[in-house]
Amino acid sequence: MASLVPCPHCGTRSKEEFTVKGAALARPAPDADKKSWMNYVYLRDNPRGRYEEYWHHTSGCRRWLVVVRDTATHEIEASRDAALAGPTDACT
């Protein structure tokens, strides 16, 4: 069974319409130290469970979304427009 993604603009769509781009993490401040930027760019936890990721609706509305997905079960819980509400860090 194909996974379905709830696009806030197009409705529920097949995951094949989307491109996953990576973790939705809050960026450090522009004046943050080098260690903060190094951790943000190169070092990532690989959590098991609920996680926020950036997905692009490539074959649909072409909007960026923040998708909440369980990394253990691949179940998609929710999504929201990334331009309206960026990462929350609630899942990291």
N, CA, C and O atoms as a printed pandas DataFrame, in Angstrom:
     atom_number atom_name residue_name chain_id  residue_number  x_coord  y_coord  z_coord
0              1         N          MET        A               1    0.842   -1.188    0.000
1              2        CA          MET        A               1    0.000    0.000    0.000
2              3         C          MET        A               1    0.883    1.245    0.000
3              4         O          MET        A               1    1.835    1.341    0.774
4              5         N          ALA        A               2    0.567    2.171   -0.852
5              6        CA          ALA        A               2    1.352    3.398   -0.962
6              7         C          ALA        A               2    1.085    4.312    0.223
7              8         O          ALA        A               2   -0.024    4.351    0.755
8              9         N          SER        A               3    2.112    5.045    0.630
9             10        CA          SER        A               3    1.938    6.036    1.689
10            11         C          SER        A               3    1.239    7.259    1.113
11            12         O          SER        A               3    1.461    7.640   -0.036
12            13         N          LEU        A               4    0.401    7.859    1.927
13            14        CA          LEU        A               4   -0.320    9.053    1.511
14            15         C          LEU        A               4    0.126   10.233    2.353
15            16         O          LEU        A               4    0.333   10.113    3.560
16            17         N          VAL        A               5    0.269   11.373    1.696
17            18        CA          VAL        A               5    0.731   12.593    2.348
18            19         C          VAL        A               5   -0.400   13.619    2.315
19            20         O          VAL        A               5   -0.949   13.897    1.249
20            21         N          PRO        A               6   -0.755   14.184    3.472
21            22        CA          PRO        A               6   -1.816   15.202    3.485
22            23         C          PRO        A               6   -1.263   16.575    3.100
23            24         O          PRO        A               6   -0.761   17.308    3.953
24            25         N          CYS        A               7   -1.356   16.917    1.820
25            26        CA          CYS        A               7   -0.896   18.238    1.371
26            27         C          CYS        A               7   -1.946   19.268    1.762
27            28         O          CYS        A               7   -3.125   19.086    1.457
28            29         N          PRO        A               8   -1.540   20.354    2.438
29            30        CA          PRO        A               8   -2.521   21.366    2.851
30            31         C          PRO        A               8   -3.138   22.124    1.671
31            32         O          PRO        A               8   -4.145   22.813    1.839
32            33         N          HIS        A               9   -2.541   22.002    0.474
33            34        CA          HIS        A               9   -3.045   22.717   -0.699
34            35         C          HIS        A               9   -3.798   21.808   -1.669
35            36         O          HIS        A               9   -4.774   22.236   -2.285
36            37         N          CYS        A              10   -3.356   20.562   -1.808
37            38        CA          CYS        A              10   -3.905   19.650   -2.817
38            39         C          CYS        A              10   -4.735   18.517   -2.232
39            40         O          CYS        A              10   -5.383   17.781   -2.976
40            41         N          GLY        A              11   -4.725   18.366   -0.920
41            42        CA          GLY        A              11   -5.412   17.242   -0.297
42            43         C          GLY        A              11   -4.470   16.051   -0.162
43            44         O          GLY        A              11   -3.257   16.194   -0.316
44            45         N          THR        A              12   -5.020   14.893    0.122
45            46        CA          THR        A              12   -4.213   13.696    0.328
46            47         C          THR        A              12   -3.693   13.189   -1.010
47            48         O          THR        A              12   -4.460   12.956   -1.944
48            49         N          ARG        A              13   -2.361   13.020   -1.084
49            50        CA          ARG        A              13   -1.712   12.627   -2.338
50            51         C          ARG        A              13   -0.721   11.495   -2.072
51            52         O          ARG        A              13   -0.289   11.292   -0.938
52            53         N          SER        A              14   -0.367   10.763   -3.124
53            54        CA          SER        A              14    0.603    9.676   -3.025
54            55         C          SER        A              14    1.993   10.239   -2.752
55            56         O          SER        A              14    2.346   11.296   -3.275
56            57         N          LYS        A              15    2.785    9.540   -1.938
57            58        CA          LYS        A              15    4.133   10.030   -1.595
58            59         C          LYS        A              15    5.047   10.133   -2.811
59            60         O          LYS        A              15    6.043   10.856   -2.773
60            61         N          GLU        A              16    4.723    9.421   -3.889
61            62        CA          GLU        A              16    5.545    9.477   -5.100
62            63         C          GLU        A              16    5.520   10.854   -5.758
63            64         O          GLU        A              16    6.371   11.145   -6.598
64            65         N          GLU        A              17    4.567   11.702   -5.395
65            66        CA          GLU        A              17    4.496   13.059   -5.933
66            67         C          GLU        A              17    5.469   14.009   -5.240
67            68         O          GLU        A              17    5.618   15.154   -5.669
68            69         N          PHE        A              18    6.129   13.556   -4.183
69            70        CA          PHE        A              18    6.956   14.417   -3.339
70            71         C          PHE        A              18    8.432   14.037   -3.433
71            72         O          PHE        A              18    8.783   12.903   -3.755
72            73         N          THR        A              19    9.279   15.015   -3.144
73            74        CA          THR        A              19   10.714   14.797   -3.016
74            75         C          THR        A              19   11.092   15.168   -1.590
75            76         O          THR        A              19   10.812   16.278   -1.136
76            77         N          VAL        A              20   11.725   14.242   -0.889
77            78        CA          VAL        A              20   12.147   14.489    0.495
78            79         C          VAL        A              20   13.491   15.207    0.453
79            80         O          VAL        A              20   14.416   14.768   -0.231
80            81         N          LYS        A              21   13.593   16.297    1.178
81            82        CA          LYS        A              21   14.816   17.106    1.143
82            83         C          LYS        A              21   15.607   17.089    2.443
83            84         O          LYS        A              21   16.755   17.535    2.445
84            85         N          GLY        A              22   15.060   16.604    3.536
85            86        CA          GLY        A              22   15.858   16.497    4.758
86            87         C          GLY        A              22   15.188   17.056    5.989
87            88         O          GLY        A              22   14.048   17.521    5.958
88            89         N          ALA        A              23   15.930   16.997    7.065
89            90        CA          ALA        A              23   15.431   17.380    8.387
90            91         C          ALA        A              23   15.032   18.849    8.433
91            92         O          ALA        A              23   15.718   19.712    7.885
92            93         N          ALA        A              24   13.925   19.111    9.088
93            94        CA          ALA        A              24   13.451   20.488    9.282
94            95         C          ALA        A              24   13.955   20.966   10.634
95            96         O          ALA        A              24   13.278   20.818   11.652
96            97         N          LEU        A              25   15.136   21.534   10.631
97            98        CA          LEU        A              25   15.766   22.013   11.857
98            99         C          LEU        A              25   15.823   23.533   11.850
99           100         O          LEU        A              25   15.968   24.152   10.796
100          101         N          ALA        A              26   15.712   24.119   13.004
101          102        CA          ALA        A              26   15.836   25.572   13.119
102          103         C          ALA        A              26   17.290   25.972   12.857
103          104         O          ALA        A              26   18.216   25.369   13.401
104          105         N          ARG        A              27   17.478   26.988   12.022
105          106        CA          ARG        A              27   18.826   27.466   11.699
106          107         C          ARG        A              27   19.410   28.248   12.876
107          108         O          ARG        A              27   18.678   28.918   13.604
108          109         N          PRO        A              28   20.725   28.162   13.059
109          110        CA          PRO        A              28   21.361   29.018   14.065
110          111         C          PRO        A              28   21.262   30.488   13.644
111          112         O          PRO        A              28   21.035   30.795   12.474
112          113         N          ALA        A              29   21.432   31.360   14.586
113          114        CA          ALA        A              29   21.453   32.794   14.284
114          115         C          ALA        A              29   22.624   33.087   13.344
115          116         O          ALA        A              29   23.638   32.392   13.399
116          117         N          PRO        A              30   22.503   34.102   12.484
117          118        CA          PRO        A              30   23.594   34.417   11.558
118          119         C          PRO        A              30   24.941   34.666   12.250
119          120         O          PRO        A              30   25.995   34.400   11.673
120          121         N          ASP        A              31   24.904   35.174   13.479
121          122        CA          ASP        A              31   26.146   35.464   14.197
122          123         C          ASP        A              31   26.538   34.334   15.159
123          124         O          ASP        A              31   27.374   34.538   16.039
124          125         N          ALA        A              32   25.943   33.148   14.998
125          126        CA          ALA        A              32   26.266   32.015   15.877
126          127         C          ALA        A              32   27.709   31.581   15.667
127          128         O          ALA        A              32   28.300   31.840   14.618
128          129         N          ASP        A              33   28.264   30.923   16.664
129          130        CA          ASP        A              33   29.654   30.479   16.565
130          131         C          ASP        A              33   29.796   29.350   15.538
131          132         O          ASP        A              33   28.808   28.760   15.102
132          133         N          LYS        A              34   31.053   29.061   15.161
133          134        CA          LYS        A              34   31.339   28.059   14.138
134          135         C          LYS        A              34   30.862   26.666   14.532
135          136         O          LYS        A              34   30.438   25.889   13.677
136          137         N          LYS        A              35   30.929   26.351   15.811
137          138        CA          LYS        A              35   30.501   25.024   16.266
138          139         C          LYS        A              35   29.000   24.830   16.025
139          140         O          LYS        A              35   28.575   23.752   15.608
140          141         N          SER        A              36   28.210   25.850   16.282
141          142        CA          SER        A              36   26.765   25.762   16.041
142          143         C          SER        A              36   26.461   25.524   14.564
143          144         O          SER        A              36   25.613   24.700   14.221
144          145         N          TRP        A              37   27.170   26.261   13.684
145          146        CA          TRP        A              37   26.968   26.082   12.251
146          147         C          TRP        A              37   27.475   24.722   11.774
147          148         O          TRP        A              37   26.854   24.100   10.912
148          149         N          MET        A              38   28.582   24.259   12.320
149          150        CA          MET        A              38   29.114   22.937   11.966
150          151         C          MET        A              38   28.103   21.847   12.332
151          152         O          MET        A              38   27.845   20.939   11.542
152          153         N          ASN        A              39   27.538   21.947   13.530
153          154        CA          ASN        A              39   26.532   20.972   13.961
154          155         C          ASN        A              39   25.294   21.028   13.082
155          156         O          ASN        A              39   24.742   19.984   12.734
156          157         N          TYR        A              40   24.848   22.216   12.718
157          158        CA          TYR        A              40   23.647   22.375   11.900
158          159         C          TYR        A              40   23.851   21.809   10.493
159          160         O          TYR        A              40   22.976   21.119    9.971
160          161         N          VAL        A              41   24.983   22.094    9.886
161          162        CA          VAL        A              41   25.219   21.695    8.496
162          163         C          VAL        A              41   25.606   20.225    8.369
163          164         O          VAL        A              41   25.122   19.538    7.470
164          165         N          TYR        A              42   26.473   19.733    9.258
165          166        CA          TYR        A              42   27.060   18.413    9.048
166          167         C          TYR        A              42   26.643   17.318   10.024
167          168         O          TYR        A              42   26.652   16.141    9.663
168          169         N          LEU        A              43   26.283   17.675   11.231
169          170        CA          LEU        A              43   26.017   16.656   12.238
170          171         C          LEU        A              43   24.522   16.563   12.507
171          172         O          LEU        A              43   23.876   17.545   12.871
172          173         N          ARG        A              44   23.990   15.363   12.321
173          174        CA          ARG        A              44   22.558   15.156   12.536
174          175         C          ARG        A              44   22.352   13.931   13.415
175          176         O          ARG        A              44   23.038   12.920   13.265
176          177         N          ASP        A              45   21.407   14.035   14.326
177          178        CA          ASP        A              45   20.966   12.854   15.041
178          179         C          ASP        A              45   20.139   12.020   14.064
179          180         O          ASP        A              45   19.554   12.553   13.122
180          181         N          ASN        A              46   20.098   10.745   14.290
181          182        CA          ASN        A              46   19.266    9.861   13.486
182          183         C          ASN        A              46   18.207    9.279   14.417
183          184         O          ASN        A              46   18.301    8.124   14.833
184          185         N          PRO        A              47   17.191   10.096   14.742
185          186        CA          PRO        A              47   16.242    9.691   15.776
186          187         C          PRO        A              47   15.306    8.580   15.316
187          188         O          PRO        A              47   15.031    8.428   14.126
188          189         N          ARG        A              48   14.839    7.830   16.257
189          190        CA          ARG        A              48   13.807    6.834   16.002
190          191         C          ARG        A              48   12.516    7.425   16.558
191          192         O          ARG        A              48   12.436    7.776   17.735
192          193         N          GLY        A              49   11.521    7.529   15.706
193          194        CA          GLY        A              49   10.246    8.077   16.149
194          195         C          GLY        A              49    9.830    9.290   15.342
195          196         O          GLY        A              49   10.206    9.435   14.179
196          197         N          ARG        A              50    9.065   10.144   15.957
197          198        CA          ARG        A              50    8.468   11.320   15.316
198          199         C          ARG        A              50    9.552   12.332   14.932
199          200         O          ARG        A              50   10.410   12.681   15.744
200          201         N          TYR        A              51    9.495   12.796   13.672
201          202        CA          TYR        A              51   10.538   13.688   13.159
202          203         C          TYR        A              51    9.942   14.603   12.095
203          204         O          TYR        A              51    9.044   14.196   11.357
204          205         N          GLU        A              52   10.436   15.831   12.012
205          206        CA          GLU        A              52    9.969   16.777   10.999
206          207         C          GLU        A              52   10.973   16.840    9.850
207          208         O          GLU        A              52   12.183   16.908   10.066
208          209         N          GLU        A              53   10.448   16.816    8.624
209          210        CA          GLU        A              53   11.293   16.844    7.431
210          211         C          GLU        A              53   10.715   17.822    6.421
211          212         O          GLU        A              53    9.506   18.050    6.384
212          213         N          TYR        A              54   11.599   18.405    5.594
213          214        CA          TYR        A              54   11.151   19.229    4.477
214          215         C          TYR        A              54   10.856   18.319    3.294
215          216         O          TYR        A              54   11.695   17.508    2.900
216          217         N          TRP        A              55    9.659   18.457    2.731
217          218        CA          TRP        A              55    9.268   17.737    1.527
218          219         C          TRP        A              55    8.804   18.761    0.503
219          220         O          TRP        A              55    8.181   19.761    0.859
220          221         N          HIS        A              56    9.107   18.515   -0.777
221          222        CA          HIS        A              56    8.678   19.394   -1.860
222          223         C          HIS        A              56    7.618   18.660   -2.675
223          224         O          HIS        A              56    7.845   17.530   -3.109
224          225         N          HIS        A              57    6.467   19.287   -2.885
225          226        CA          HIS        A              57    5.401   18.659   -3.672
226          227         C          HIS        A              57    5.707   18.883   -5.151
227          228         O          HIS        A              57    5.102   19.725   -5.813
228          229         N          THR        A              58    6.653   18.112   -5.638
229          230        CA          THR        A              58    7.220   18.254   -6.974
230          231         C          THR        A              58    6.188   18.071   -8.077
231          232         O          THR        A              58    6.189   18.826   -9.049
232          233         N          SER        A              59    5.313   17.091   -7.945
233          234        CA          SER        A              59    4.328   16.788   -8.992
234          235         C          SER        A              59    2.941   17.330   -8.653
235          236         O          SER        A              59    1.934   16.826   -9.149
236          237         N          GLY        A              60    2.895   18.339   -7.823
237          238        CA          GLY        A              60    1.608   18.925   -7.430
238          239         C          GLY        A              60    1.703   20.439   -7.398
239          240         O          GLY        A              60    2.008   21.073   -8.408
240          241         N          CYS        A              61    1.445   21.004   -6.252
241          242        CA          CYS        A              61    1.411   22.460   -6.093
242          243         C          CYS        A              61    2.800   23.105   -6.073
243          244         O          CYS        A              61    2.927   24.328   -6.128
244          245         N          ARG        A              62    3.841   22.266   -5.994
245          246        CA          ARG        A              62    5.244   22.714   -5.988
246          247         C          ARG        A              62    5.585   23.555   -4.749
247          248         O          ARG        A              62    6.510   24.367   -4.786
248          249         N          ARG        A              63    4.857   23.364   -3.683
249          250        CA          ARG        A              63    5.104   24.068   -2.427
250          251         C          ARG        A              63    6.013   23.231   -1.534
251          252         O          ARG        A              63    6.043   22.005   -1.641
252          253         N          TRP        A              64    6.752   23.897   -0.656
253          254        CA          TRP        A              64    7.543   23.221    0.368
254          255         C          TRP        A              64    6.662   22.966    1.574
255          256         O          TRP        A              64    5.907   23.838    2.004
256          257         N          LEU        A              65    6.765   21.762    2.116
257          258        CA          LEU        A              65    5.989   21.375    3.286
258          259         C          LEU        A              65    6.919   20.907    4.388
259          260         O          LEU        A              65    8.035   20.457    4.126
260          261         N          VAL        A              66    6.451   21.018    5.629
261          262        CA          VAL        A              66    7.099   20.358    6.752
262          263         C          VAL        A              66    6.195   19.172    7.075
263          264         O          VAL        A              66    5.043   19.343    7.473
264          265         N          VAL        A              67    6.740   17.965    6.898
265          266        CA          VAL        A              67    5.985   16.735    7.102
266          267         C          VAL        A              67    6.450   16.089    8.402
267          268         O          VAL        A              67    7.650   15.957    8.641
268          269         N          VAL        A              68    5.502   15.690    9.237
269          270        CA          VAL        A              68    5.814   14.979   10.480
270          271         C          VAL        A              68    5.664   13.490   10.178
271          272         O          VAL        A              68    4.574   13.012    9.864
272          273         N          ARG        A              69    6.798   12.756   10.282
273          274        CA          ARG        A              69    6.829   11.348    9.925
274          275         C          ARG        A              69    7.506   10.557   11.031
275          276         O          ARG        A              69    8.456   11.035   11.652
276          277         N          ASP        A              70    7.019    9.349   11.276
277          278        CA          ASP        A              70    7.648    8.448   12.236
278          279         C          ASP        A              70    8.731    7.676   11.496
279          280         O          ASP        A              70    8.435    6.963   10.537
280          281         N          THR        A              71    9.980    7.808   11.926
281          282        CA          THR        A              71   11.089    7.177   11.214
282          283         C          THR        A              71   11.128    5.662   11.402
283          284         O          THR        A              71   11.799    4.969   10.638
284          285         N          ALA        A              72   10.434    5.146   12.388
285          286        CA          ALA        A              72   10.410    3.699   12.606
286          287         C          ALA        A              72    9.323    3.025   11.771
287          288         O          ALA        A              72    9.545    1.952   11.210
288          289         N          THR        A              73    8.160    3.647   11.688
289          290        CA          THR        A              73    7.033    3.032   10.978
290          291         C          THR        A              73    6.774    3.669    9.612
291          292         O          THR        A              73    6.018    3.118    8.812
292          293         N          HIS        A              74    7.387    4.812    9.336
293          294        CA          HIS        A              74    7.192    5.609    8.116
294          295         C          HIS        A              74    5.779    6.181    8.015
295          296         O          HIS        A              74    5.390    6.673    6.956
296          297         N          GLU        A              75    5.015    6.124    9.088
297          298        CA          GLU        A              75    3.670    6.690    9.104
298          299         C          GLU        A              75    3.764    8.210    9.092
299          300         O          GLU        A              75    4.525    8.799    9.861
300          301         N          ILE        A              76    2.990    8.839    8.220
301          302        CA          ILE        A              76    2.963   10.290    8.125
302          303         C          ILE        A              76    1.796   10.798    8.958
303          304         O          ILE        A              76    0.639   10.445    8.729
304          305         N          GLU        A              77    2.133   11.635    9.928
305          306        CA          GLU        A              77    1.141   12.124   10.882
306          307         C          GLU        A              77    0.458   13.399   10.418
307          308         O          GLU        A              77   -0.756   13.544   10.561
308          309         N          ALA        A              78    1.236   14.330    9.862
309          310        CA          ALA        A              78    0.680   15.633    9.496
310          311         C          ALA        A              78    1.642   16.352    8.554
311          312         O          ALA        A              78    2.780   15.925    8.355
312          313         N          SER        A              79    1.159   17.448    7.983
313          314        CA          SER        A              79    2.031   18.319    7.190
314          315         C          SER        A              79    1.492   19.740    7.268
315          316         O          SER        A              79    0.318   19.966    7.560
316          317         N          ARG        A              80    2.376   20.684    7.002
317          318        CA          ARG        A              80    1.980   22.095    6.971
318          319         C          ARG        A              80    2.864   22.819    5.967
319          320         O          ARG        A              80    3.945   22.336    5.630
320          321         N          ASP        A              81    2.420   23.955    5.493
321          322        CA          ASP        A              81    3.186   24.747    4.536
322          323         C          ASP        A              81    4.424   25.301    5.229
323          324         O          ASP        A              81    4.316   25.953    6.268
324          325         N          ALA        A              82    5.578   25.052    4.672
325          326        CA          ALA        A              82    6.834   25.482    5.287
326          327         C          ALA        A              82    6.981   27.005    5.300
327          328         O          ALA        A              82    7.633   27.551    6.190
328          329         N          ALA        A              83    6.393   27.689    4.337
329          330        CA          ALA        A              83    6.495   29.149    4.290
330          331         C          ALA        A              83    5.666   29.811    5.390
331          332         O          ALA        A              83    5.997   30.903    5.852
332          333         N          LEU        A              84    4.595   29.149    5.803
333          334        CA          LEU        A              84    3.718   29.727    6.822
334          335         C          LEU        A              84    4.180   29.408    8.234
335          336         O          LEU        A              84    3.957   30.188    9.159
336          337         N          ALA        A              85    4.826   28.257    8.395
337          338        CA          ALA        A              85    5.297   27.849    9.716
338          339         C          ALA        A              85    6.495   26.931    9.538
339          340         O          ALA        A              85    6.341   25.780    9.127
340          341         N          GLY        A              86    7.668   27.422    9.838
341          342        CA          GLY        A              86    8.886   26.649    9.687
342          343         C          GLY        A              86    9.016   25.564   10.742
343          344         O          GLY        A              86    8.030   25.197   11.382
344          345         N          PRO        A              87   10.213   25.054   10.927
345          346        CA          PRO        A              87   10.425   23.972   11.898
346          347         C          PRO        A              87   10.113   24.413   13.311
347          348         O          PRO        A              87   10.311   25.574   13.669
348          349         N          THR        A              88    9.625   23.484   14.110
349          350        CA          THR        A              88    9.265   23.809   15.495
350          351         C          THR        A              88   10.290   23.298   16.495
351          352         O          THR        A              88   10.316   23.767   17.633
352          353         N          ASP        A              89   11.126   22.361   16.109
353          354        CA          ASP        A              89   12.064   21.672   16.989
354          355         C          ASP        A              89   11.333   20.854   18.042
355          356         O          ASP        A              89   11.949   20.380   18.996
356          357         N          ALA        A              90   10.018   20.684   17.877
357          358        CA          ALA        A              90    9.247   19.889   18.833
358          359         C          ALA        A              90    9.557   18.399   18.722
359          360         O          ALA        A              90    9.328   17.638   19.662
360          361         N          CYS        A              91   10.070   17.996   17.587
361          362        CA          CYS        A              91   10.314   16.578   17.352
362          363         C          CYS        A              91   11.785   16.218   17.437
363          364         O          CYS        A              91   12.138   15.048   17.287
364          365         N          THR        A              92   12.635   17.172   17.670
365          366        CA          THR        A              92   14.076   16.869   17.656
366          367         C          THR        A              92   14.639   16.820   19.054
367          368         O          THR        A              92   15.833   16.578   19.230
